[in-house]
Amino acid sequence: MTSTVDIVTIENYREKLPRWDPNSKNHRYALVDMGSNGIRFSVSDLSRPRARLLKCLYRERAAISLFDALNGPSASAHGDHPLVFPDETIKQVSQTLARFRSIAVDIYDVPPSQLIVFATEAMRRAENAASMLEAIHAEAPDLSVHILAPQVETLFGAVGARSSFVDVKGLILDLGGGSVQMTWMDTSGTAGTAGTSGTQGHQDQIPPEVEAAVAGQSLPFGAARLIKILDTAHVDVQTSEKAKLQDGMAMAFQTLCAKFPSLAELAIEAKGKEGKDKTANGSSGIDIFLCGGGFRGYGSMLMHNNPIQPYPISSIGSYTASGKLFNKTKEMLRINKSFDGKIFGMSKRRRAQFPAIVAVVEALIAAVPPIRSATFCSGGNREGALMMMLPREVRDSNPLSLPDDGEASVPSGPAQVDRTLQEVLSTLQSAFPPSFNLTSVVSVFSLQLGPLYASHIWGRMGESEAANASSALHDAVNHADSPGLTHLARAVLAVTLCARWGANLGPIDQQLHQNLRELIDATDPDAAFWADYTGAVTAALAIVVPAWPKSSDTIKDRISFRSSAEHGKKYKLHLEITISKEASRGVDLDDIKDLFKSVGKHNHEKKKVAVKVNALP
């Protein structure tokens, strides 16, 4: 490369990224990621107070493989051929970026200073990268292209993966067309802490995400590069390259263990329990978070073969597979080869690359102690770059406390709304027995979904209950990969809201409802029961308080819950509902009792709810 190529490093990335000013009148940002397998473009809104949601307004992908352009069909599998972009590719890329620039600036009103283009492995390796940059400048003179150093690519990829979750503790890997990155991140306990390795003073000097990126490893074994070797190289070369991949993956993991004591301790614990756990689905092990097109392809294959069929949520973002399922690489290879139909989420190109993807997965499995779970992330370099523009207090904020504008039935503005919200949640929680630990079971409360759930309670009050029950299922399933909403969280939210509206479903929705319940039960056998119960309690609250409460006292003055539990051969929950004289006027108390009739009927026959409804004289 020539000196005209702009390299973004760990030392200068803050100066290269656009600045996020909370007082700015325009919080729209556009990013273009020139990856090895395709060029991705998006426009996002980082307006306060919902900047943490990284709201995407527009996205597009150009199917231009820079890796294929550098490594044409006649190129040597040994990589000893000139790495030069053809003139046609240079023209295609420059015109595509000029089009993206026009969409961002002319249509979505993104300030040119808030548009950034960055490139990764292919542009790092191209001998004529400067020629590509000159062509782009000719088509769009004010468009600057930044080439990410491997450490910055690791940083953006890891933070982009983290952007989809409230907390992350695990290995983060990103598989693109030309390379694969691995790093470690731990945000549990202290928000935003990627890991700890040294003194407090050292952490003060280096942001934890950056510390993780510096320790992270990048290996030149992307899916596009590796499949070319597997398809064209001599068997000895294939064996040699696979050995290099496995050694590199093992070395990367050991390097991270040496850097982060928390990971090393987890690895030692997992290895110690490996013999005791008869499967890779035990309680111990390493959790991994996977992003990049290659890994998402593997996740799509796992979803295609998930024990729950049809799997109820289509998005690969936040899909979690057990270690036992993740390790079935041979079975996934067999299905990819033998299955003639369309596999959702996998293009022909991705299926052609699948043997290479599996080779990377097998190297990962061999390098890491038992993998407990594998979660696939929708976020990537673009989301990571956006996150790193935001101040730490915004990055570390809980995205689940920021529901989208179009979803909330909660009034905005008054300071008392927060107090009322807390009263809504406290009232719902008071329907659980005092001895019950709300964190011990998967629910809208333990998953930190309380504010989001509450914002839906009084929505769509003008629609029928049947329509709202159906909508609750489909809205939660198609929640546009909102940060913090894992597949489990979506399923719990869907089933609980469906129960809030009576769960009176037509035949077309009954299968979806059942499969969402199976997804919940696979994690916690009691979770679906408590989702039904929470929904029924919510329905009772909404009958007595038929709109968002004007104040916290509105609820206190109208309804209260008290419950106790009886343990025996069957778990019997006694719930007493007390309604004020004014609120009970014209209300059939038997109708409120009937809300609980179906609770415990869905494969939870060992649990029973007895309800008593009182109206104050």
Order of alpha helices (4+ residues) and beta strands (2+ residues): beta-alpha-beta-beta-beta-alpha-alpha-beta-alpha-alpha-beta-alpha-beta-beta-alpha-alpha-beta-alpha-alpha-alpha-beta-alpha-beta-alpha-alpha-alpha-alpha-beta-alpha-alpha-alpha-alpha-alpha-alpha-alpha-alpha-alpha-beta-beta-alpha-alpha-beta
